[in-house]
Amino acid sequence: MRLMDQALETDGIPASLLRQIPLAEIKAGARAALAKQEDRAMNDPYPVPARCRTEEDYTLLVAELARMRATGTTAPQGELASRLGIGKATMSERIKRSKELGLWDGQRLTEKASAVLTQWHQDQEGN
């Protein structure tokens, strides 16, 4: 309580109070969470729906394309189209639509798509 009083008096946070914050634990927890998400992103394919209707559907599509590209797939659009049982023209239209929605910039996920994907991951962990 004395430390909090000092902080209020000086309009700052005293070093002794800052030292009580378990920064190493917080940092380790954040790293573990990121590693878990990266491992999932590199190993498990995203469940791209057969038909894209929502922003989340389009986000899963471009996230899977990005994952495939990152793992060395030479023709991710063609491979994903084949996996989904759709034509290359349909895949191109879906990618075009994901750009229109602001989810894909042609090379990587946008911040908007990353936010949707983060929410999707959180929803998956909750199930």
Secondary structure as the mmCIF struct_conf table of DSSP 4:
data_model
#
loop_
_struct_conf.conf_type_id
_struct_conf.id
_struct_conf.beg_label_comp_id
_struct_conf.beg_label_asym_id
_struct_conf.beg_label_seq_id
_struct_conf.end_label_comp_id
_struct_conf.end_label_asym_id
_struct_conf.end_label_seq_id
HELX_RH_AL_P HELX_RH_AL_P1 ARG A 2 THR A 10
TURN_TY1_P TURN_TY1_P1 ASP A 11 ASP A 11
BEND BEND1 GLY A 12 GLY A 12
HELX_RH_AL_P HELX_RH_AL_P2 ALA A 15 LEU A 18
TURN_TY1_P TURN_TY1_P2 ARG A 19 GLN A 20
BEND BEND2 ILE A 21 ILE A 21
HELX_RH_AL_P HELX_RH_AL_P3 LEU A 23 ASN A 43
BEND BEND3 ASP A 44 ASP A 44
HELX_LH_PP_P HELX_LH_PP_P1 PRO A 45 TYR A 46
BEND BEND4 ALA A 50 ARG A 51
BEND BEND5 THR A 54 THR A 54
HELX_RH_AL_P HELX_RH_AL_P4 GLU A 55 ALA A 70
TURN_TY1_P TURN_TY1_P3 THR A 71 GLY A 72
BEND BEND6 THR A 74 THR A 74
HELX_RH_AL_P HELX_RH_AL_P5 PRO A 76 LEU A 84
TURN_TY1_P TURN_TY1_P4 GLY A 85 GLY A 85
HELX_RH_AL_P HELX_RH_AL_P6 LYS A 88 GLU A 100
TURN_TY1_P TURN_TY1_P5 LEU A 101 GLY A 102
BEND BEND7 LEU A 103 LEU A 103
STRN STRN1 TRP A 104 TRP A 104
BEND BEND8 GLY A 106 ARG A 108
STRN STRN2 LEU A 109 LEU A 109
HELX_RH_AL_P HELX_RH_AL_P7 GLU A 111 GLY A 126
#
